[in-house]
Amino acid sequence: MSFTVLIPARLASTRLPNKPLADIVGVPMVVRVAQRALLSSASRAVVATDSQQVMDACASFGVATVRTRADHASGSDRLAEACELLGLEDSEYVVNVQGDEPLIDPALIDAVANLLQQRGDCAMSTAAHAIDTLEDLRNPNIVKVVLDARHTALYFSRSAIPAARDHANQAWWQGGSGLPAPLRHVGIYGYRAGFLRQFPALPQAPLEQLESLEQLRALWHGHRIAVHISAHAPGPGVDTPEDLERVRAMFL
């Protein structure tokens, strides 16, 4: 199938200033992300940014960019503008890869794109993988998702879901219980360009505001999200200087 990878990148990061340009063994991080994306089956990978510095850095490595406005409220707004700038048809497929994922698995990108093509009943696709520990299940910085029988998202939350009433303080899914493991959401999304254009215009959902999870807006308004379950956790993303050092070491 043919699809475009869009990589939003902005310099205004509070925890790691100028994050897209952070050096990873001689290559800016956003370029590393694009290089990984181009190892997938995508027809192209394009960085969507409001920064001339980011555009110049990408150009020096032959990475395509589009210049988007600086006043976007969210990443999805930036991606919607990118669809317009690229002239994408409503039926074309887009995969949103975050600009701080320099170790993103190209096979995961393909899986998310292919799933959306297969699930005509869904407006979006995304990914998840099994959680290993109770600590991760309880961590509000780790987003969880619960699914229906067809691996369609029922809900996303920062809380521990599902709540195992009869297994308090236990990793109920381990030890041969036969019970399903909780799932960690992976922040990669597939869209049809037409829906991506419409999404920013949808009113914010109360649950989205409470959880600070933009994908809940789609569910609130009745749109379905198909979820690919990955056998492996994704490579580490970069949110802090410590994350950056960890990732740099993996490229040496």
C-alpha positions in Angstrom: 0.0 0.0 0.0 1.0 3.6 -0.5 1.2 6.0 2.5 2.9 9.1 3.8 4.7 9.4 7.1 4.3 12.8 8.7 6.7 13.8 11.5 5.7 16.9 13.5 8.6 18.9 14.9 8.7 22.1 16.9 11.5 23.6 19.0 9.5 24.7 22.0 10.1 21.8 24.3 10.4 22.6 28.0 12.2 19.6 29.2 14.7 19.4 26.3 15.1 22.7 24.4 15.5 22.4 20.6 14.8 18.7 20.9 14.3 18.0 17.1 17.9 19.3 16.5 19.5 17.3 19.4 22.6 15.7 18.1 22.6 11.9 17.9 26.1 10.8 16.8 26.4 13.6 14.2 22.7 13.6 13.0 19.8 15.7 14.3 17.2 13.6 16.1 14.3 14.5 13.7 16.5 13.4 10.8 17.1 10.1 12.6 13.4 9.7 12.9 12.8 10.4 9.2 15.6 8.0 8.2 13.9 5.2 10.2 10.6 6.0 8.7 12.0 5.7 5.2 13.0 2.1 6.0 9.3 1.3 6.2 7.1 0.9 3.1 6.1 4.5 3.1 6.2 6.3 -0.2 7.7 9.3 1.6 8.5 10.8 5.0 7.9 14.5 5.5 8.8 16.6 8.6 6.1 19.2 9.4 7.6 22.1 11.3 7.3 25.8 12.0 11.0 26.2 12.3 13.4 27.3 9.5 16.3 25.8 11.6 14.6 22.4 11.5 13.9 22.8 7.7 17.6 23.7 7.1 18.8 20.7 9.2 16.5 18.3 7.3 17.5 19.8 3.9 21.2 19.1 4.7 20.4 15.4 5.0 17.9 15.3 2.1 14.8 15.0 4.3 11.6 16.5 2.9 9.8 19.2 4.9 6.8 21.4 4.9 6.5 24.8 6.7 3.5 24.9 8.9 2.1 27.8 11.0 3.5 28.4 14.5 0.2 28.9 16.3 -1.2 25.4 16.1 -2.8 24.2 19.3 -1.9 20.6 18.8 0.1 18.2 16.7 -3.0 17.0 14.9 -3.6 20.6 13.7 -0.1 20.8 12.4 -0.6 17.4 10.6 -3.9 18.6 9.1 -2.2 21.7 7.6 0.6 19.4 6.3 -2.0 17.4 4.4 -3.2 20.5 2.7 0.3 21.7 1.9 1.1 18.3 0.4 -2.2 18.2 -1.5 -3.2 14.7 -0.2 -6.5 13.3 -1.3 -9.0 12.4 1.4 -8.6 8.7 0.7 -4.8 8.7 1.1 -3.2 7.2 4.2 -1.0 9.0 6.7 1.0 7.7 9.6 2.0 10.1 12.3 5.4 9.3 13.8 6.5 11.5 16.7 9.7 13.5 16.1 11.3 12.2 19.3 11.3 8.5 18.4 14.7 8.0 16.7 14.5 4.2 17.2 11.0 3.7 15.8 10.6 0.3 14.2 9.9 0.5 10.5 7.8 -2.7 10.8 5.6 -1.0 13.4 4.9 1.9 11.0 3.9 -0.6 8.3 1.7 -2.5 10.7 -0.2 0.6 11.7 -0.7 1.7 8.1 -1.8 -1.8 6.9 -4.2 -2.2 9.8 -6.1 1.0 8.9 -6.4 -0.2 5.3 -7.9 -3.4 6.5 -10.3 -1.8 9.0 -12.7 0.3 6.9 -14.9 0.7 9.9 -12.2 2.7 11.8 -11.1 6.3 11.3 -7.7 5.8 13.0 -5.2 3.1 13.8 -2.6 2.9 16.5 -0.5 0.4 18.5 0.0 -1.1 21.9 2.0 -3.8 23.6 1.7 -5.9 26.8 2.7 -4.3 30.1 5.3 -6.3 32.1 5.1 -4.8 35.7 2.6 -3.5 38.2 4.8 -0.4 38.4 4.2 0.4 34.8 0.5 -0.3 35.1 0.2 2.2 37.9 2.4 4.9 36.3 0.2 7.8 35.1 2.9 8.7 32.5 2.3 5.4 30.8 -1.0 5.5 28.8 -3.1 2.3 28.9 -5.7 1.1 26.4 -8.4 -1.5 26.7 -9.8 -3.3 23.5 -12.8 -5.1 22.3 -12.8 -8.6 20.7 -11.7 -7.1 17.3 -8.8 -5.1 18.9 -10.8 -1.8 18.6 -10.1 0.7 21.4 -12.7 1.0 24.1 -10.9 3.5 26.2 -7.5 5.1 26.8 -6.4 6.2 30.3 -3.5 7.2 32.5 -5.1 5.1 35.2 -4.6 1.4 35.7 -7.1 -0.2 33.3 -8.5 -2.7 33.4 -9.0 -2.6 37.2 -8.6 -6.2 38.4 -11.0 -6.2 41.3 -10.1 -9.7 42.6 -6.4 -9.3 42.0 -5.4 -6.2 44.0 -1.6 -5.6 44.1 -1.0 -8.6 41.9 0.3 -9.0 38.3 -2.8 -11.1 37.5 -1.8 -11.8 33.9 1.4 -13.6 35.0 2.0 -17.1 36.3 -0.1 -18.9 33.8 -3.4 -17.3 34.9 -4.6 -17.2 31.3 -5.9 -13.6 31.9 -5.0 -11.0 29.4 -2.1 -8.6 30.1 -2.9 -4.8 30.4 -1.7 -2.9 27.3 0.5 0.1 27.0 -0.5 2.5 24.3 2.2 3.4 21.7 1.9 6.9 20.4 1.9 6.2 16.7 -1.3 6.9 14.6 -2.6 6.1 11.2 -5.3 8.3 9.6 -7.0 8.8 6.3 -6.2 12.3 5.2 -9.8 13.2 5.0 -10.4 12.4 8.7 -7.2 14.1 9.7 -8.4 17.3 8.1 -11.7 17.0 10.1 -10.2 16.0 13.4 -9.0 19.4 14.7 -12.4 20.9 14.1 -14.1 18.4 16.4 -14.9 20.0 19.8 -12.7 18.9 22.6 -14.1 16.1 24.7 -14.5 16.4 28.5 -12.7 13.0 28.9 -9.9 14.3 26.6 -9.4 17.3 28.9 -9.5 15.2 32.1 -7.0 12.6 30.9 -5.0 15.0 28.6 -5.2 12.4 25.9 -6.2 13.8 22.5 -7.2 10.4 21.0 -10.2 10.4 23.4 -11.7 13.1 21.2 -12.1 10.6 18.4 -13.8 8.1 20.7 -16.1 10.7 22.2 -17.4 11.7 18.8 -18.1 8.1 17.8 -15.0 7.4 15.7 -13.3 4.0 16.1 -9.6 3.3 16.5 -8.1 0.0 15.5 -5.1 -1.2 17.6 -2.2 -3.3 16.4 -0.7 -5.3 19.3 3.0 -5.4 19.0 5.0 -8.3 20.4 7.8 -5.9 21.5 8.0 -2.6 23.3 9.1 0.3 21.0 12.6 1.7 21.2 13.0 4.4 23.8 11.8 7.9 23.0 13.5 11.1 24.0 11.8 13.4 26.5 14.7 14.4 28.8 18.5 14.9 28.7 18.9 11.5 30.3 16.8 9.9 27.6 19.0 11.6 25.0 22.2 10.2 26.5 20.6 6.7 26.6 19.7 6.8 23.0 23.0 8.3 21.9 24.7 5.3 23.6 22.6 2.9 21.5 23.9 4.5 18.2 27.6 4.1 19.2 
